[in-house]
Amino acid sequence: MSSTRDHDLPGQPDDRISELAGMRVPAPPALSATLEAELGTLAPVAPRRPVRQLAMLLAISLVYGAGVLAVVTTRRDAGELPTGWLVGAALGWSIGFVVPCYLALVPRAGAVTPRWRLAALAALVTSVGFIALGFAIHPSGPHSVQYGAEHFFRGHTCLEIGLTTALVPIVLGALFLRGALPVGARGIAAALGAGGGSLGGLVLHLHCHVTDPLHVGLIHGGVVVVAAALAAAVVPRATDVR
């Protein structure tokens, strides 16, 4: 039996590793002028600050909504309606504005992307809820107006006012979420639209003295539905940086 150990024989792995270690590493090729120019333009990207963005969206949108209300004026029958209903419905519209926007912009702790499933659910609940609320509760006073089915389409002005109010939160949300939605973009966009539509509904609640259920349900509540649908169709394209 030979006393020579296996790892001392030529051609064994230790010899090959030694050969490779002694080889000269080739120099990498030089960067092309185009690639070098692109690398020179790179700059650090600031991370999203969702809570700060939400606060900015709410503040700017509320100021804008107040400006719209100042232009169109407050409802003339406000003093004739139950205070509890006026305040309670206004609170409901406000919650409908804040909650979907919160779910669209602010992810769970430790997560990066927003909660698109909950945001989509909030958009659905808000859309259905305010239509149902308008049909169920619509108090009137001596100076309130009833359009009825025969003059239903005269309410298009309220739809326009509501969608105009919804525009700012939708645009701000799209800007804040640009490039941050790999999945669930339509659900997030629908939530932004529903939140903006609820702000529009709040403005209409404080402005419009038309109180028949068709108008309050389908026009005021419909602002949420239309804003959510339009946002779901348009915002995903605006937030895609590719």
Summary of the structure (lengths in Angstrom):
residues: 242
radius of gyration: 29.7
end to end distance: 69.8
largest distance: 117.2
contacts: 748
relative contact order: 0.15
helix: 70%
strand: 1%
